[in-house]
Structures are given as C-alpha cells and as structure tokens.
Amino acid sequence: MQRPVHDQLPTPPLDRPAEAAAPAVTVIFPLYHAAGKVDAMVDALARQAHPGGLEQGRWLEAIFIDNASTDGTPARVEAAFARHGSPAHWRLVVNPQNLGLAGSLNRAFSLARAPIAVTCHADCRFGRPDFVARMAAHFARNPRAAAITGHPTVEPGQPVPFAEQFNLIANLMDILPAGGDADVLEPTGFAEGRCDGFRVAALAEIGYYDSRLKLAGEDQLLAARLRAKGWTVHKAPALTYVMSLSAQQDSLWKLLRHQQMFGRAHPFILLANRGTAAGIAGDSAGGNRTARMILRVVQLLGAASYVNLPLVLLLGAPTVCWLLPLVLVFGAKLLLFRLHMAVVRMGKARTALFWLLQIPADLAYTAGVFQGLWILRRRDPNIEIS
C-alpha cells in the first residue's frame, strides 16, 4: 500500500525550533530582467503547501538569485517579500556580475541547505499548490533519482502570442497532454531546469552545471554526467507547471537567435562529451527528446536544400531536383509538428507565417552548428560555448 505523500517527505523534527532545522526542500528562482514577473512568482511560492499541514518555514526555504539585472528586479523582489511579511525562510541573492544561467544556478545550489532543490524559472508557474512537496516525495521514493522534470502546460483559456506558439511547436516543447498517476515517473533525456527537481548531492558529485554553456545545452550535458555516475533522470507527467515565454525569447528574432545557440552548443555536447547520445535518442531519452533529435537532423537537411535551391535553378536541373528535397523536409516537419499543432491551434495567417519561418530557423540552427564545430576545432578547454 502506497504511503501518503506527507509521510514520505522528510521534515524537520517537530521538537526543534524551525530556525535550527535544515529544510527538506530548497526552491530556487533564477532571475534576469524579470521585474514584471516577480510578483506572480512570489505569490505562487506563498501558495505552496505541505500536505501534512506544516508551516512553510518548517520544511521549505526559497532562494531568489538575481543575475545582475538592470531593470530593478532585486528591488521588486524585496517589495514582494514585504507584501508577504518578509518570511525568514525566503532570501534574495544578487550576483555582482552576470554569471550566465549555469553559473547562477551553480551558486544557488551551493547555497542550498536542503538535500533537494527545485528550480523554477521566471517563465513558469507551479501547476498545483503541492508541486514542491510532491517533487520532494518523488525523490524520497526513488533514491537513485538525481533529476526529475515536471510536465509543462499552457495556461488554459489565455491568448497565446505568436512568438510563444512558434516556440512551443517549432522546438517540440513537451506540452502534449500526459495525465496518469501522479506517483509514476518516466525516463527522459534531460531535465530542462524550468520547473524541475534535483538531488543536490548528485549535482555536487559531478561538479554541477558546466558553466561554459551559458544559454543552451547545459541541461543535456548535466544529465549525461549524472548517468555516468549511476544516477537516473526522470519526468513526472502528472506534476504540471504552466509555461510562458521568458524575456529572452519573447520575440521571433530572439527565438531565431536561440536556434543558433542550440546549434552552437550541440557539437560540443555530442562530440566532446561521452554518454550524451543516450539523452537525445532511445529508451532513456523518451519520446519527446528523441523527436527533437530527429527534428534537428531535418533542420540540417532543410538548410542544405535551401542553399542548394538557387544553384539547382541556375544550372537548369529538372524540377524534381529542387522540389523533392523541399517536399521531404516539410513533409517530415509536418509529421513531427502535427500533434503540437493540434494542441497549439493557430489561424490560417499564423500557420502560413509559421511555415515560412521554418527556413530562417533551419538556417540559423545550421549556422550555429558550424560555429560550434569551429569552436571545437580550436580545442580550448576553457572556451565559452554559448
């Protein structure tokens, strides 16, 4: 018989004062130019409750870590804390300089007092008031689990900007309805860090995130290093969180830039590190990560067909020589995108624009791959990849 979640979640001894007991969970909020999202983040944190009825300060601590924002984010955090009575178990940490996402998270992990850390980015909201408690319970039941990712969803009934629709579909975000038993875990290639749990001791064992990967790919490399040490990485399909676009991806231009950054990181991930292939394809990767790998291959083929098109036309080759590659590329993308397009519905005009933007997206990703290969050729172990 399965024990209740609150019986599985470690808690401080009840005969000790709260300030003397280490928390069971540290919730980490990485911030960068997030002033407009801080209030909602703090309110969502305040709603997190322990199923056993413990006061939040008895089992949870929160670290808001600002990465040298210049938009007043730290002041907004302090004001939001004050609205909730400035709880002693919430604290703000401000980096004197921008450390990149990986470096900022590494600092937060090193400051965490709990054995389990849950990261929640500014573009995410907990999907349930017991999200953090249930995440900790998963770790209690799975002692070799090092990382567990939640399941992203889109806010129901809310208008979705086109840039967000493009991101959800074109990057095959893991938003397809899952459901199922809240206690069941599935294998996944990597935890993206948006609203996920980590076993701090496992992260310390591998040296945390590789800080050379500042904006893309650090999650994939982390998962590979965890597996190499015998740890496991999972997804909790019923542990949902609401996802929206961050300030770093809230326009089509920024999304194309991210395509380039994905491409630039991938040669380093796959060619300079062992064991990373297991996180992008196959049983341990899961269906979503495998589909993304196929998509990246199709993007490379697509870029080749676009570059080849003017040459084929100039040489007067038969129509099939330029039309067939395009049909194959867009046909493959249609198969990959079909389920996401059924969930993220777009009108005819947006759908047409979405398909037109596949060309610059594929070219940006491919340009990034060549940049990444050039960086690898230099064989500088300290060089920043992205």
Secondary structure, 3 states (H helix, E strand, C coil): CCCCHHHHCCCCCCCCCHHHCCCCEEEEEEECCCCCCHHHHHHHHHCCCCCCCCCHHHCEEEEEEECCCCCCHHHHHHHHHHHCCCCCCEEEEECCCCCHHHHHHHHHHHHCCCCEEEEECCCEEECCCCHHHHHHHHHHHCCCEEEEEEEEECCCCCCCCHHHHHHHHHCCCCCCCCCCCCCCCEECCCCCCCEEEEEHHHHHHHCCCCCCCCCCCHHHHHHHHHHHCCCEEEEEEEEEEEECCCCCCCCHHHHHHHHHHHHHHHHHHHHCCCCHHHHCCCCCCHHHHHHHHHHHHHHHHHHHHHHHHHHHHHCCCCHHHHHHHHHHHHHHHHHHHHHHHHHCCCCHHHHHHHHHCHHHHHHHHHHHHHHHHHHHHHCCCCCCCC
